[in-house]
Amino acid sequence: MSSVLKTRMAPGGDAGVAQRPRQIRRAAVLGAGVMGAQIAAHLVNAGVEAVLFELPAEGGDPDAHARKAIQGLRKAQPTPLAEPAVAERIVPANYETGLDQLADCDFVIEAIAERLDLKRDLFARIAPHLPEGVLLASNTSGLSINALAEVLPDAVRERFCGVHFFNPPRYMPLVELIPSRATRSEVLDDLESFLVGTLGKGVLRAEDTPNFVANRIGVFSIAATLHHAERLGIPADVVDALTGPAIGRPKSATFRTADVVGLDTLQHVVTGSAKLLEADPWQAYIRLPDWLDGLVAQGALGQKTRRGVYRKEGKAIQVFDPERGDYRPARQQADEALQAILAERDPAKKLAALHDSDHPQAQFLWAIQRDVFHYAAYWLGDIADNARDLDLAMRWGFGWKLGPFETWQAAGWRRVADWIRADIDAGRALVDAPLPEWVAQVDGVHRPEASWSARGHNWQPRSDLPVYQRQYFPDRVLGEAEQETGVTTFETDAVRLWHLQADVGILSFRSPQHAIGDDVLAGVLEAVAKAEGRYRALVLWQSKAPFSVGANLKQVVGALEWGDYDALADMVARFQQATECLRQARIPVVGAVRGMALGGGCEFVMHCDHVVAALESYMGLVEAGVGLIPAGGGCKELARRASALTPDGDVFPFIRNYFETIAMGKVAGSAVEARRLGLLRPSDTVVLNPHEILHVAHAHARALAEAGYRPPLETPVRVAGKAGLANLKAQLVNMHAGGFISDHDYAVAERAAAALCGGEVEAGSTVPEAWLLKLEREPFVELLRTDKTRERIVHMLKTGKPLRN
């Protein structure tokens, strides 16, 4: 079924006017297992009230099972919750006494065990309790949607479909949307709009075929990898060295991923897939090696049992060796000959070298990619609308850098097709199923304006659902038209000032990981001045995550090696000048954040008039990790916020919390948590889809301009003073005496406390912001003169990890 929007008539309206998608305010999740509970968690992350159902418990509390699952969300890692407190928004319920809670739900999704009989029984049970107009879905990973729909009344059946989240639901972008034969098109449009716009997902529409799209290709890819590894005698640790980032796959590669997922879970998925795929020519190869089945039988299930394909003995990592029937030290290294091939950056040359080499490891890599190309082409018309959807499925659902068709096209479509046909004819391919005829009729499956549909035998453009108009820079497939680059009005090697819309400027950094050095600071100062004369508003946004990793430590180390402390003092002063210029600009400045915003990057965000942050924004004033304190206005800004929150009261409770954030170098695990830490304001906006933040930031920037924006007037800051400082020092003394912090930790934290409290002034005094900026700036340079701080900075540059000294 096409994912292109069908224009609908609004009731009583004119043709050609799209009806506004329905709002989903309350949802029910049926099943409180791992997936069900985490889907409920992500719903409340998005501000959707969720009711979580589970079987009734014996005793006085029939909701005890659901309640336990909700509590378990607080312990799960990676955390499914934007912050622990959001778990309280999930309502526990059970199927005996709680079905009346379905009455005011807009959306109900089932997520119980993958058994057709159990799911059908549950649907028959809840059907009488469903309100009129409710959207109903199953989170099945591969069962037939049409078979599930058979037990539903006709009125419900047309509002039923598959909505398949990938695990973990908060972090994995992919959701597959699978209609039954009876599903109405507007139901799919409404759900797609909700999943993309409210839950922040990447949605593709799949056909009702076994395993749908991503798992169909992904499970086959795993099975083919295991088969060829066994055939060529390539050990598990070498397989992981070859099938991770070296070929654009996740770091966990093949067997480490299996251990994380659970070998029993993998066994269940592969075995279940083989049963469903009786008509698949490759069915015989969708199996696990005997030695992996043996590990499951022994209870060696992977990470959850601390033993699977890998195990840890002390600090050493060991890998299971099937020939020995025991573990040996893991090496995880490709042969030198393969390392040279894999270092090749041109995909055409790389794949050609693998194809032409006689080395077993090269033949292994060619074979596993050839088989996925073959399989994907063979089944494309049956399982997906078009090649773009299949490629995005593998990127969003399995973490591949490129989908199989993207890799094939980049390596030379016709040449690779000839290689595949030659292997089929020579009996080297797994099966003799021919490539489909359409493969020879195209030069690739992705064009600038559309992607190939094997089912329709035509080229399909992207969906024109209104929700996608909010994504100025969506994920693109290789061969698709590049995103609009905008109009540049000022640029240096370090920054670019540009626009998509003539009245709102966009300021972006060009430095690696958007680190902030002298060149970026100078560029920001000049760009803001130019923006004031050119635009009505300004958005601070980066084209790729992270937002910024903070100060350019390489520049800092260079100055330290020369002993040029005057230059470092000047740099800190310019840093403060740059953040203040954002806050005092004559036009509104809106920060648009996704990914990491650390140290100075966080301080830049804190000085914007408004912030639009993707949920997956990780903000923190982390300077303590390198033996420093925030000195780009971060301490000043937190003191100012504390003062604003208690204009006539005691600021110390806020300062105490902010001090803990700085001293411990806390990094918020989400934009929601960043609000609680004070790094974002309650008024700042959190958006779940990272592709929408630029659109939303534009809207806020323009609204501020329309409201007659004026820069904020500087007001005196009420501070905690020496009484607050004494209180914080007492805490530090106790922590130092207990061995929880080192001498240098104490020295750093003491200076941060002074900067937050306003120094040695009376409690409740008011001080100018310039006073607070000086209390940041001078200790920052003092700490740079210490050996301990220099050691921390060098260690961070070398290892990426903080040093405790």
VOGU-3710 file (C-alpha; in Angstrom, 3 decimals, decimal comma):
1> mssvlktrma> 0,000/0,000/0,000  1,384/3,399/-0,946  2,575/5,704/1,817  1,641/8,756/-0,233  -1,073/10,840/1,416  -4,537/10,538/-0,058  -6,257/13,953/0,108  -9,408/13,642/2,188  -12,602/15,618/2,478  -13,060/17,427/5,764
11> pggdagvaqr> -16,655/16,937/7,007  -18,683/19,667/5,369  -15,510/21,039/3,759  -14,087/21,426/0,303  -12,267/18,835/-1,720  -8,510/19,163/-1,606  -8,411/20,367/2,010  -6,636/17,805/4,159  -8,437/16,869/7,351  -6,482/17,597/10,536
21> prqirraavl> -5,091/14,337/12,022  -6,903/13,221/15,132  -5,246/13,933/18,459  -4,244/10,990/20,621  -4,329/12,161/24,230  -4,783/8,879/26,102  -3,546/5,443/25,129  -3,714/1,934/26,550  -0,953/-0,654/26,266  -2,030/-4,286/26,626
31> gagvmgaqia> 0,825/-6,273/28,100  3,384/-5,137/30,677  6,346/-7,161/29,459  9,555/-5,500/28,326  8,110/-4,065/25,109  4,690/-3,144/26,477  6,065/-1,341/29,525  8,641/0,529/27,444  6,035/1,579/24,857  3,984/2,972/27,746
41> ahlvnagvea> 7,095/4,773/29,001  7,674/6,396/25,635  4,045/7,478/25,417  4,339/9,355/28,712  7,723/10,731/27,628  5,710/12,394/24,855  3,039/13,693/27,210  0,445/11,069/26,257  -1,348/9,557/29,245  -0,879/5,782/29,223
51> vlfelpaegg> -2,739/2,939/30,904  -0,653/-0,230/31,218  -2,597/-3,509/31,412  -1,399/-6,840/32,729  -2,951/-10,045/34,061  -4,631/-9,577/37,461  -2,572/-10,393/40,536  -3,789/-12,435/43,458  -4,270/-10,693/46,785  -5,485/-7,241/47,609
61> dpdaharkai> -4,046/-5,384/44,624  -5,150/-6,789/41,252  -2,923/-4,216/39,509  0,214/-5,421/41,290  1,779/-6,992/38,164  1,360/-3,825/36,127  2,588/-1,732/39,045  5,716/-3,893/39,339  6,415/-3,448/35,619  6,151/0,331/36,017
71> qglrkaqptp> 8,608/0,254/38,911  10,935/-1,882/36,808  11,153/0,902/34,240  13,167/2,948/36,747  15,881/0,272/36,829  16,026/-0,625/33,134  19,134/0,358/31,155  19,251/2,186/28,883  16,490/3,995/30,691  13,178/4,078/28,816
81> laepavaeri> 12,095/7,106/30,858  12,919/10,719/30,002  13,396/11,041/33,762  12,312/8,708/36,597  9,358/10,876/37,648  7,490/10,341/34,364  6,827/6,721/35,403  4,230/8,115/37,802  2,126/9,163/34,796  1,542/5,524/33,764
91> vpanyetgld> -1,726/4,157/35,155  -1,625/0,443/36,156  -4,605/-1,724/35,226  -5,640/-5,349/34,770  -7,921/-7,274/32,418  -10,410/-8,322/35,123  -11,358/-5,074/36,849  -9,789/-2,392/34,648  -11,291/-2,782/31,177  -13,581/0,197/31,787
101> qladcdfvie> -10,412/2,331/31,559  -10,427/1,682/27,815  -13,557/3,832/27,477  -11,757/7,162/27,083  -8,690/5,942/25,187  -7,943/7,221/21,691  -5,390/4,507/20,909  -4,963/0,933/22,164  -1,889/-1,144/21,336  -1,414/-4,811/22,188
111> aiaerldlkr> 2,075/-6,029/23,137  1,705/-9,489/24,656  3,566/-12,710/23,788  4,051/-13,536/20,096  1,319/-16,180/19,912  -1,563/-15,796/17,505  -4,038/-17,608/19,774  -3,266/-15,451/22,817  -3,509/-12,218/20,848  -6,798/-13,205/19,214
121> dlfariaphl> -8,284/-14,208/22,580  -7,303/-10,862/24,055  -8,781/-8,891/21,150  -12,065/-10,787/21,456  -12,098/-9,997/25,161  -11,502/-6,266/24,907  -13,605/-5,594/21,791  -16,868/-4,922/23,712  -15,088/-2,332/25,871  -13,526/-0,307/23,065
131> pegvllasnt> -14,972/3,184/22,532  -16,312/4,245/19,162  -13,573/5,563/16,892  -10,628/4,170/18,886  -7,520/3,176/16,935  -6,428/-0,385/17,709  -3,036/-1,903/16,919  -0,818/-4,895/17,549  2,903/-4,572/18,225  3,528/-8,015/16,715
141> sglsinalae> 6,953/-8,386/15,142  5,797/-10,713/12,394  2,416/-12,401/12,888  -0,278/-11,906/10,270  -2,282/-8,718/10,789  -5,128/-10,123/8,703  -5,273/-13,248/10,864  -5,410/-11,105/13,998  -8,131/-8,908/12,526  -10,478/-11,844/11,899
151> vlpdavrerf> -11,772/-11,875/15,488  -12,638/-8,154/15,510  -16,065/-6,670/14,732  -16,243/-4,973/11,324  -16,393/-1,486/12,860  -13,172/-2,159/14,801  -11,425/-4,071/12,024  -11,286/-1,019/9,761  -9,486/0,882/12,550  -6,995/-1,912/13,274
161> cgvhffnppr> -3,437/-2,356/11,981  0,045/-3,399/13,045  2,257/-0,827/14,766  5,615/-2,529/15,265  8,051/-0,682/17,540  11,699/-1,720/17,642  13,456/-2,378/20,932  14,187/-0,229/22,888  11,192/1,910/21,825  12,565/5,188/23,179
171> ymplvelips> 15,824/5,025/21,248  15,181/3,005/18,074  13,723/5,256/15,375  11,851/2,623/13,385  8,139/1,859/13,626  6,525/-0,311/10,960  2,897/0,424/10,116  1,094/-2,631/8,683  -2,496/-2,454/7,428  -4,930/-5,335/7,164
181> ratrsevldd> -7,132/-5,685/4,111  -9,865/-3,750/5,929  -7,805/-0,892/7,406  -9,038/2,535/6,321  -6,415/4,811/4,741  -7,164/7,725/7,095  -6,407/5,475/10,080  -2,927/4,871/8,679  -2,435/8,580/7,954  -3,513/9,543/11,467
191> lesflvgtlg> -1,265/6,944/13,102  1,709/7,853/10,925  1,269/11,535/11,834  1,074/10,626/15,533  4,068/8,289/15,462  6,243/10,771/13,560  5,143/14,074/15,088  4,292/13,112/18,673  6,503/10,089/19,354  9,393/11,181/17,113
201> kgvlraedtp> 9,606/8,002/15,054  10,665/7,084/11,549  7,680/5,297/10,041  7,485/3,019/7,047  4,483/1,150/5,753  4,961/-2,577/5,375  2,894/-5,338/3,813  1,294/-8,104/5,854  4,059/-10,597/5,153  6,073/-12,642/7,679
211> nfvanrigvf> 8,450/-10,458/9,739  7,409/-7,407/7,688  10,412/-5,432/6,336  13,280/-4,822/8,771  13,162/-8,167/10,555  12,682/-10,004/7,262  15,932/-8,598/5,914  17,701/-8,399/9,283  17,023/-11,985/10,363  18,131/-13,256/6,971
221> siaatlhhae> 21,297/-11,167/7,180  22,141/-12,673/10,581  21,432/-16,192/9,332  23,573/-15,689/6,218  26,414/-14,293/8,350  26,298/-17,300/10,697  26,167/-19,730/7,759  29,151/-18,273/5,930  31,180/-17,886/9,124  30,680/-21,592/9,829
231> rlgipadvvd> 31,342/-22,561/6,191  34,608/-20,610/6,016  35,745/-21,347/9,571  35,825/-17,722/10,717  35,709/-17,437/14,531  33,071/-15,363/16,290  35,467/-12,635/17,445  36,839/-12,201/13,914  33,286/-12,115/12,536  32,585/-9,225/14,907
241> altgpaigrp> 35,740/-7,434/13,798  34,569/-7,729/10,200  30,836/-7,066/10,524  30,806/-3,923/12,673  31,798/-0,383/11,670  34,184/-1,832/9,054  31,146/-2,417/6,815  28,859/0,259/8,245  27,146/-1,836/10,915  26,887/-1,127/14,689
251> ksatfrtadv> 29,917/-1,611/16,976  28,271/-4,644/18,568  28,435/-6,317/15,119  26,976/-9,854/15,047  27,784/-12,015/18,054  28,034/-9,192/20,589  24,593/-8,087/19,465  23,359/-11,654/19,931  24,678/-11,669/23,495  22,982/-8,349/24,257
261> vgldtlqhvv> 19,662/-9,447/22,746  19,917/-12,864/24,399  20,821/-16,097/22,607  17,474/-17,591/23,623  15,665/-14,612/22,112  17,719/-14,927/18,924  16,933/-18,647/18,798  13,215/-17,920/19,193  13,267/-15,263/16,453  15,240/-17,342/13,961
271> tgsakllead> 13,257/-20,525/14,610  9,970/-18,634/14,420  11,024/-16,971/11,184  11,901/-20,270/9,550  8,424/-21,636/10,369  6,738/-18,598/8,834  8,813/-18,652/5,645  7,844/-21,979/4,096  7,690/-20,441/0,616  11,026/-18,680/0,962
281> pwqayirlpd> 13,781/-20,234/-1,226  16,315/-19,386/1,507  14,335/-21,033/4,345  16,847/-23,860/4,881  19,547/-21,320/5,743  17,483/-19,487/8,362  18,838/-21,443/11,307  21,420/-21,182/14,071  24,641/-23,225/14,110  24,486/-26,269/16,384
291> wldglvaqga> 27,043/-24,754/18,763  24,834/-21,718/19,375  21,854/-23,957/20,090  24,142/-25,821/22,478  24,979/-22,653/24,406  21,257/-21,959/24,841  20,727/-25,501/26,112  23,502/-24,924/28,681  21,861/-21,720/29,885  24,622/-19,540/28,438
301> lgqktrrgvy> 22,214/-16,915/27,101  24,490/-13,910/26,758  24,725/-10,724/28,752  21,830/-11,546/31,081  23,578/-14,745/32,279  27,087/-13,228/32,021  28,022/-15,946/29,576  27,105/-16,488/25,951  29,263/-16,229/22,866  31,476/-14,061/25,073
311> rkegkaiqvf> 32,249/-14,076/28,765  34,418/-11,973/31,028  37,058/-13,578/33,225  38,466/-10,873/35,471  39,338/-8,096/33,059  39,846/-10,443/30,115  37,206/-11,001/27,432  36,903/-14,583/26,214  35,030/-15,995/23,238  33,486/-19,446/22,782
321> dpergdyrpa> 35,446/-21,686/20,430  33,169/-24,427/18,984  36,118/-26,664/18,019  37,444/-26,681/21,576  34,022/-26,618/23,184  35,359/-23,993/25,567  36,325/-20,329/25,797  39,611/-18,764/24,696  40,934/-15,164/24,770  39,133/-12,939/22,271
331> rqqadealqa> 41,283/-11,202/19,699  38,717/-9,503/17,455  41,015/-8,455/14,656  40,767/-8,816/10,913  43,816/-9,986/8,961  46,125/-7,220/7,771  45,182/-7,856/4,152  41,533/-7,261/5,004  42,289/-4,175/7,075  43,819/-2,560/3,968
341> ilaerdpakk> 40,716/-3,359/1,902  38,330/-2,143/4,592  40,241/1,120/4,917  39,267/1,961/1,315  36,697/4,773/1,419  35,349/4,389/-2,117  32,502/1,821/-1,841  32,931/0,714/-5,431  36,645/-0,044/-4,951  36,047/-1,674/-1,566
351> laalhdsdhp> 33,354/-4,084/-2,771  35,357/-4,881/-5,924  38,407/-5,724/-3,807  36,343/-8,025/-1,598  34,765/-9,702/-4,627  38,093/-10,239/-6,381  40,101/-11,441/-3,368  40,708/-15,109/-2,591  41,204/-14,381/1,102  38,583/-16,271/3,179
361> qaqflwaiqr> 37,701/-13,162/5,163  37,182/-11,171/1,971  35,064/-13,933/0,473  33,048/-14,007/3,695  32,297/-10,274/3,464  31,437/-10,467/-0,220  29,154/-13,460/0,354  27,144/-11,947/3,218  26,592/-8,704/1,307  25,826/-10,479/-1,987
371> dvfhyaaywl> 23,216/-12,632/-0,284  21,488/-9,651/1,317  21,460/-7,804/-2,043  20,005/-10,916/-3,684  17,401/-11,472/-0,969  16,317/-7,821/-0,771  15,884/-7,557/-4,555  13,984/-10,846/-4,729  11,474/-9,869/-2,034  11,250/-6,072/-2,451
381> gdiadnardl> 7,961/-6,139/-4,353  6,335/-8,361/-1,745  7,392/-6,691/1,479  7,873/-2,934/0,937  6,397/-0,027/-0,980  9,764/0,923/-2,425  13,531/0,587/-2,066  13,793/3,738/0,064  11,565/2,212/2,732  13,623/-0,987/2,810
391> dlamrwgfgw> 16,909/0,888/3,124  15,590/3,184/5,863  14,208/0,134/7,666  17,700/-1,302/8,020  19,192/2,022/9,077  16,478/2,865/11,617  15,787/-0,660/12,857  19,224/-2,303/12,781  21,602/0,649/12,927  23,183/0,110/9,501
401> klgpfetwqa> 24,949/3,165/8,124  23,572/2,398/4,648  20,763/0,128/3,569  21,511/-2,799/1,248  20,277/-1,041/-1,899  22,282/2,074/-1,032  25,451/-0,006/-0,691  24,723/-1,859/-3,924  24,040/1,351/-5,853  27,133/3,096/-4,454
411> agwrrvadwi> 29,291/0,174/-5,586  27,944/0,247/-9,161  24,457/-1,152/-9,752  24,948/-3,030/-13,013  28,420/-4,331/-12,185  27,297/-5,773/-8,822  24,181/-7,243/-10,456  26,447/-9,048/-12,951  28,543/-10,428/-10,095  25,443/-11,727/-8,333
421> radidagral> 24,148/-13,398/-11,507  27,557/-14,989/-12,097  27,544/-16,430/-8,564  23,994/-17,742/-9,040  24,942/-19,396/-12,345  28,122/-20,899/-10,838  26,285/-22,284/-7,808  28,169/-20,027/-5,385  25,033/-18,199/-4,210  22,965/-19,783/-1,459
431> vdaplpewva> 20,056/-20,497/-3,823  19,552/-20,464/-7,575  16,588/-18,073/-7,463  17,164/-15,539/-10,268  17,365/-11,816/-9,728  14,048/-10,170/-10,628  13,781/-8,779/-14,166  13,461/-5,203/-12,912  17,072/-5,283/-11,644  18,312/-5,194/-15,243
441> qvdgvhrpea> 15,862/-2,447/-16,204  17,200/0,229/-13,842  20,604/1,788/-13,168  19,876/2,004/-9,465  16,857/2,189/-7,178  17,269/5,725/-5,840  16,897/8,841/-7,970  17,002/12,440/-6,744  13,210/12,712/-6,811  11,981/9,157/-6,096
451> swsarghnwq> 12,828/5,518/-5,325  11,934/2,361/-7,216  8,791/0,390/-6,411  9,121/-3,200/-7,582  5,439/-3,780/-6,908  4,193/-0,799/-8,878  7,024/-0,944/-11,378  7,341/2,820/-11,012  9,201/5,540/-9,124  7,676/6,652/-5,822
461> prsdlpvyqr> 8,340/10,083/-4,284  8,338/10,670/-0,553  5,089/10,892/1,382  3,434/14,297/1,334  1,686/13,878/4,675  1,653/17,316/6,342  3,734/16,046/9,270  6,733/15,665/6,957  6,590/19,332/5,982  8,016/20,010/9,458
471> qyfpdrvlge> 11,214/18,139/8,592  13,492/20,516/6,716  16,337/17,986/6,762  14,939/14,431/6,907  17,056/11,293/6,650  17,945/10,887/2,976  19,011/7,768/1,126  22,102/7,671/-1,080  21,164/8,874/-4,545  18,258/10,981/-3,343
481> aeqetgvttf> 18,407/14,748/-3,873  20,536/16,550/-1,340  18,776/18,685/1,223  18,335/22,344/0,484  21,513/24,112/1,536  19,957/27,508/2,120  21,344/30,958/1,338  24,623/31,956/2,991  24,942/35,576/4,105  28,203/35,302/6,060
491> etdavrlwhl> 30,745/32,554/6,619  34,221/31,803/7,893  36,087/28,535/8,193  34,486/28,147/11,658  30,878/29,379/11,336  28,148/29,920/8,781  25,258/32,407/8,917  22,510/31,421/6,485  18,782/31,079/6,050  16,019/28,898/4,675
501> qadvgilsfr> 13,403/31,596/5,238  14,430/35,152/4,459  13,502/36,674/7,831  15,116/34,113/10,192  18,860/33,525/10,211  20,553/30,262/11,161  23,976/30,202/12,793  25,922/26,918/12,544  29,433/25,875/13,602  31,831/24,131/11,209
511> spqhaigddv> 34,428/22,854/13,690  34,867/19,122/14,402  32,107/18,049/16,809  31,225/21,781/16,864  33,904/22,434/19,477  34,275/26,070/20,486  37,681/27,681/19,987  38,961/31,157/19,179  37,825/30,890/15,569  34,261/29,927/16,519
521> lagvleavak> 34,063/32,663/19,166  35,212/35,320/16,714  32,792/33,990/14,120  29,869/34,042/16,535  30,533/37,650/17,541  30,700/38,792/13,928  27,754/36,645/12,793  25,432/37,915/15,527  26,303/41,508/14,648  25,496/40,840/10,992
531> aegryralvl> 22,309/38,961/11,878  21,059/41,964/13,851  21,179/44,034/10,685  19,845/41,342/8,330  17,237/39,217/10,126  14,255/39,540/12,449  15,416/36,539/14,520  18,268/34,049/14,782  18,355/30,274/15,357  21,490/28,546/16,684
541> wqskapfsvg> 21,461/25,083/15,065  23,919/22,443/13,870  23,331/20,352/10,765  24,394/17,195/12,602  24,634/16,083/16,218  26,297/16,862/18,537  25,223/20,426/19,202  28,672/21,059/20,714  31,145/19,120/22,837  32,296/22,387/24,445
551> anlkqvvgal> 35,622/24,184/24,453  38,316/23,179/21,969  40,687/21,469/24,400  43,404/21,116/21,758  43,673/24,898/21,596  43,761/25,050/25,390  46,570/22,474/25,565  48,523/24,343/22,904  48,402/27,541/24,965  49,327/25,618/28,125
561> ewgdydalad> 52,378/24,117/26,442  53,564/27,627/25,589  52,644/28,887/29,056  50,541/31,581/27,398  48,100/32,258/30,240  47,316/35,728/28,937  45,960/34,176/25,743  43,890/31,745/27,816  42,501/34,595/29,924  41,600/36,436/26,714
571> mvarfqqate> 39,886/33,329/25,369  37,742/32,992/28,496  36,810/36,671/28,275  35,817/36,204/24,615  33,804/33,142/25,560  31,812/35,220/28,027  31,490/37,981/25,462  30,134/35,511/22,882  27,499/34,002/25,180  26,474/37,456/26,397
581> clrqaripvv> 26,126/38,669/22,805  23,542/35,938/22,236  21,603/37,028/25,308  21,852/40,756/24,563  21,311/40,599/20,789  18,774/43,074/19,430  16,902/40,188/17,797  15,589/37,047/19,539  17,966/34,062/19,560  16,524/30,551/19,764
591> gavrgmalgg> 18,697/27,488/20,374  17,808/24,285/18,499  19,527/21,369/20,225  19,959/17,640/19,631  22,640/15,302/20,876  25,352/16,465/23,260  25,568/20,056/24,445  28,424/19,887/26,928  30,452/22,492/28,792  30,665/25,616/26,667
601> gcefvmhcdh> 28,079/24,157/24,293  25,629/23,987/27,180  26,497/27,578/28,141  25,722/28,773/24,611  22,302/27,110/24,862  21,633/28,622/28,292  22,087/32,157/26,907  19,461/31,803/24,176  16,097/33,530/24,650  14,320/30,236/24,087
611> vvaalesymg> 15,470/26,676/23,473  13,863/23,960/21,363  15,495/20,692/22,356  15,026/17,194/20,977  14,185/14,711/23,721  17,521/13,025/23,052  19,561/16,061/24,065  22,297/15,406/26,602  23,253/18,634/28,319  25,779/19,169/31,084
621> lveagvglip> 28,278/21,601/32,586  31,043/19,010/32,667  34,087/21,227/33,224  34,852/19,575/36,582  35,875/16,464/34,624  38,876/18,392/33,301  39,572/20,232/36,555  37,792/23,484/35,657  34,580/25,338/36,426  32,065/26,699/33,902
631> agggckelar> 33,350/30,105/32,819  31,317/30,922/29,734  28,547/32,348/31,867  27,236/29,010/33,117  27,658/29,696/36,838  26,360/33,238/36,398  23,326/31,986/34,500  22,431/29,406/37,160  22,802/32,031/39,899  20,588/34,374/37,889
641> rasaltpdgd> 17,951/31,669/37,418  17,974/30,880/41,133  17,456/34,558/41,878  14,591/34,810/39,381  12,868/31,791/40,918  12,914/33,331/44,409  12,860/37,137/43,997  12,006/37,682/47,672  13,149/34,437/49,217  16,013/32,091/49,959
651> vfpfirnyfe> 17,984/31,174/46,837  20,136/28,575/48,577  17,928/25,492/47,923  18,272/26,128/44,187  21,985/26,925/44,454  22,596/23,703/46,374  21,037/21,656/43,558  22,888/23,597/40,865  26,146/23,158/42,755  25,679/19,390/42,797
661> tiamgkvags> 25,062/19,453/39,032  28,315/21,341/38,402  30,527/19,658/40,991  29,544/16,182/39,836  29,652/17,108/36,144  26,155/15,724/35,684  24,906/15,184/32,146  21,141/15,148/31,699  19,901/11,903/30,179  17,227/13,769/28,219
671> avearrlgll> 15,934/17,268/27,586  13,260/16,612/30,221  15,937/15,888/32,813  17,860/18,982/31,674  14,847/21,019/32,780  15,001/19,484/36,240  18,730/20,232/36,496  18,092/23,876/35,578  19,999/23,667/32,301  16,756/24,235/30,430
681> rpsdtvvlnp> 13,947/26,457/31,671  10,404/25,206/32,281  9,318/27,416/29,376  11,753/25,815/26,914  10,284/23,404/24,378  10,985/19,666/24,142  10,301/17,983/20,778  10,516/14,224/20,343  11,375/14,171/16,648  14,890/15,598/16,178
691> heilhvahah> 14,121/16,374/12,528  11,459/18,876/13,647  13,531/21,086/15,955  14,578/23,530/13,239  10,949/24,021/12,142  9,779/24,562/15,718  12,722/26,870/16,465  11,792/29,003/13,458  8,228/29,271/14,734  9,358/30,355/18,219
701> aralaeagyr> 11,914/32,813/16,834  9,338/34,415/14,580  6,760/34,544/17,409  9,241/36,372/19,649  9,952/38,861/16,868  6,248/39,365/16,205  5,692/40,083/19,903  8,024/43,107/19,725  11,110/41,462/21,191  13,514/43,532/23,278
711> ppletpvrva> 16,743/42,212/24,842  16,306/41,359/28,535  17,198/44,147/30,920  20,006/43,324/33,290  18,766/43,079/36,856  20,799/42,587/40,050  21,166/38,961/41,072  20,252/37,930/44,609  22,940/35,505/45,838  23,417/33,012/48,639
721> gkaglanlka> 26,606/34,787/49,711  29,096/33,645/52,286  26,473/31,782/54,329  25,605/29,630/51,347  29,273/29,240/50,491  30,045/28,083/54,032  27,262/25,513/53,823  28,596/24,116/50,547  32,161/24,072/51,870  31,001/22,083/54,899
731> qlvnmhaggf> 29,575/19,454/52,550  32,858/19,371/50,664  34,868/18,978/53,865  32,759/15,958/54,849  33,098/14,402/51,393  36,851/14,992/51,404  37,252/13,529/54,883  35,279/10,473/53,817  37,530/9,916/50,800  34,751/10,587/48,287
741> isdhdyavae> 36,607/13,451/46,599  40,304/14,196/46,057  42,223/17,315/47,037  41,844/18,664/43,516  38,153/17,783/43,366  37,813/19,911/46,500  39,740/22,811/44,978  37,605/22,788/41,820  34,296/22,434/43,649  35,184/25,192/46,127
751> raaaalcgge> 35,682/27,645/43,270  32,427/26,573/41,635  30,636/27,136/44,959  32,053/30,636/45,228  30,978/31,491/41,678  27,436/30,230/42,300  27,052/31,919/45,689  28,451/35,294/44,690  31,605/34,994/46,788  32,187/36,502/50,222
761> veagstvpea> 29,178/38,818/50,359  26,284/38,809/52,785  23,517/36,268/52,153  20,639/37,862/50,257  22,844/40,570/48,772  22,358/41,558/45,148  25,298/41,747/42,801  25,672/42,702/39,114  26,133/39,969/36,536  29,629/41,298/35,789
771> wllklerepf> 30,611/40,403/39,359  29,487/36,806/38,832  31,282/36,578/35,499  34,520/37,661/37,186  34,023/34,950/39,841  33,943/32,410/37,001  36,702/33,817/34,850  39,522/34,320/37,343  39,342/30,889/39,056  39,144/29,232/35,630
781> vellrtdktr> 42,548/30,665/34,695  43,933/29,885/38,171  42,964/26,238/37,769  44,625/26,093/34,351  47,905/26,896/36,093  47,683/23,748/38,259  49,392/20,499/37,314  46,302/18,470/38,249  44,035/20,331/35,834  46,580/20,076/33,032
791> erivhmlktg> 46,810/16,322/33,645  43,034/16,029/33,443  42,808/17,947/30,188  45,547/15,889/28,513  43,995/12,640/29,739  40,575/13,645/28,388  42,066/14,425/24,977  43,909/11,094/24,849  41,197/8,787/26,203  37,904/10,675/26,050
801> kplrn> 37,432/9,848/29,725  37,818/11,968/32,870  40,845/11,450/35,116  40,415/11,231/38,869  43,560/12,730/40,431
//
